[in-house]
Amino acid sequence: MTKKLAQAAEGRFGINLTDYAEYLTDDIRHLWLRMHANLHLYNRTWLGVPIKQHPSDMVTMQEMIHQVRPRWVIETGTKFGGGCLFYSSILEMIGHGEVVGVDVRLLPEALEVLKHPNGKRIHSLHEFDSVSPEWLAKLKSILCEEGPVIVILDSCHDKAHVLKELEIYSKLVTPGSYLLCCDASWKYCADSPIAGEDWDWNNPHAAIMEFLEGTDSFVNDMELCWHKETYFHDGYLKRVK
């Protein structure tokens, strides 16, 4: 039946079977992500600490960290601290690098990860607005030792805020490394129970697209995110120059 529908589409719309199969696969992925988000299936833990990431993204991020071997991993939107603990764990396994986290309001759980046996590569956690001049000055003083820098943006997801983060933190990312923008999948959750009224346009994905239009230093690395089971739709941004 599916093959007949695909052949009918090919004849009516001029879509080849390969492109049609990719379209159907993407449609299924988007529906799965909507279900994932609306049922809160992303509420998992890393070593007992909440981490709001898709399992496929966690596998991809450890591949990225192992490949880049960063001196610094910077995360905005630390929340419970599970993300920082995860990055610290991977860095400990490769024996290199430190994590710096920032959130406009650090939760008590986040401060506890500093005491975790696998949190020893967390350099520090800070309570600031991720785009405030005070925080950026503090961060500059922390990054005194040079080396590859990975940045993961997961704070306020309003388009204007994300775009400002992209413009600021893109300057910190080193060539060959990555700037990750979380929850670009919001656009696929518009008109669902968890969605805000403006999620169809006011989302991280819209910020990513506008950012990429104004730079030739970053590209969307589709090869790294080949599985597409991700909350980072078009958000694995690699600095190429």
N, C-alpha and C positions, 0 to 999 in steps of 0.2 A: 504494500500500500504506500509506504513512504517513498519507494523508488518511483512509483507511478506519479505521485504528487510532485516529486522533484523533476521528472521528465515533463510534466505538464507545465511547471513553472519555467523550465528551460525553453519550451516552445512558445509560451505566452509572453514572457518578459525578457527572454534572451539571457537568462542567468545560467551559467554552466553548472554542472553537477557539483564540482568541487566547491565553488563559491556558495552554492545553495546549502551544502552540507555544513559549511562553516557558519552560515547564517543561523541554521537550526541549532547547531551546537552552542553558539553564543546566546541564543534565546533561552535555551535550557539553563545555561550557567547563570544568566541574569535572574531567572525565576528562582533558582536555587539560592542565590545570594539574598534575594528578598525574603525567602523563607528563613534563611540563616539569621538575618538581622532581626526579623520580626518575632522569631521564637527565642531570641537571645542565645542562640547556640554558640556564639562566639565567647560566651562567659566561661572561659577555661582558666586553668592555672598553670604556672611554671614553678615547679618545686614548691607548691603550696601557696603561691602568691598569684592573685588574679592578673591575667594578661588578656587584653581584648584584641587579639589578633587571630586571623584565620590560620589554621594549622599549615596550610600550603604556603602561606606567606612566611611562616616561621622557618620552614625548610629552605625557602628561597633566601631568606635573610642570612641564615648560617652559611649558605653557599657564597653569598656576596661577601660576608665578613672574612671567610677563609681565603677568598680570592684577593681581596683588597689588602688584608692584614693591616687594618687602620691603627694609627697611633691614638686617634680619638673617635669615639662614637658619641654624637650629641643627640639627645632626644628632647623634643619639646612636648609637653603634655604627659608628664610622668605618671600622674594619677596614683594608682596603687603601688607602682614600682616594679610590676612584673616584667615590663619590657626591659628596664635597666638591668634587672637580675638575669634575664635571658641573654642579653648582649654580654654581660659580665661573664656568664658561664661559658659562652663560646670563646670569648677572648682568653679566658683562663686555659681552655683546652688547647688553643694555638700558642699560648704563652706570650701574648703581646697585646698591648693597648689598654685604654681606660675609657670609662663611660662617664659622661656628664649629663645630668638630667635637670629639667626646669619645669615648673608648673606654677600657674597663678595662685594655686592653693594646694600645697602638699598635704596629702592625707596621712594620718598616723601610720598606716600600713607601709607607706613608701619609706618612711624613716627607719622602719624595722629591717628593710632589706640591707641596710648598711651593716647590720650585725650578722647577716646570713653567711654561712661558710662559703657560698658561691658568689657572694657580693663583694669580694675583696678587690675586684677590678673596677668597682664604682668609685670614681675619684671623688664625686660630691653631688649632692642634690640641692637645688636652690628654689626659693619661692619668689618668682618675679613674673611679670608679663613677658612673654617670650620675645616681644619686639620693643621692649622699653629700653631707652638709652642706658639706664642704670645696669640692666642685665647685660647688655651687649658690651659695655665697658668691663664688667666683671668677667665675662666669658673670654674676652680678649686677653685678660691677665692670666687666665687659667691655661690657655693654649700657648704657653710659652715654649713648649718643646714641639718642634716641627715634625710633621709626618702626615701620612694619609688621613683625611678626615671624611667620615660618613655622617650625614645628618638625616634624622628621621623626624618628620613634622607630624605631630599628632595632638596639637592643642585645639584652640577654637577653630571650627570648620567653616565659618563664614567665608565667603569668597574673598572679600576685601582683606580679611586677616591672613588667610592662607597666601594670597598674592604678595602681601607685604613680607611674610616669612620667606617665601620663595626668593624674592628679590634680595633680602638681607643674607640669608644663609647660603645662597648659591655662591656667594663670594668666599665662603669659608671652605667649601668643598674643593678638594684637590683634583687636578686632572686625572682621569682614569677611575675616580671614585664616584660615589652615588649620593643623590639627594632624593630621599623617599618621601612621598606625600600620601599619608594615610587617608582611608575612607573616601577615596574618589568614587567608590561604588554608591555613595549617597544618591547619585543621580538616578540609579536604578531602583531606589527605594521610595522615590517620590510617589505620592498618592497611595501610600501604604499606612497602616496604623501608627507606625513609629515616626513617620515623616513630619517635618515642619511644613508649613503652608508654602514655603518658597524653595523647597529642596530641588525643584526642577531646574532652577538657575543659580541659586545661592548655595553652592557646594564646592568642595575642593577640586573637582574635575574641571569646572569652569575656570578656576584660577590657574590650573596647570596649562590648559589650552592657551589662555591669554599670555602666560609666562613664556611658553615655547614659541609663540608668534614673535616675541620681542628679543629672542636670543638665538645664537647659533653655537653657543658653548655647551648646550645640553641636548640630548636626544632621549626619547623614550626607548629604553632597552627591552624590546619585546622578546629577545632571545633569553634573557635572564628570567623573565616571567612567562615562559613558554606555555605553562599549564593553564593560565588564565583563571584559575580558581583563586581569586584574589580580592582583597579590599583596596588594592592600589591600582585601580584601572588607569592605565597610561601614567602611572605615578612612580615607576622605577626609572628615575632620571639619571642618566650617566653623563658626567662631565667629559667631553671629548677634547676640549681645548681651553 
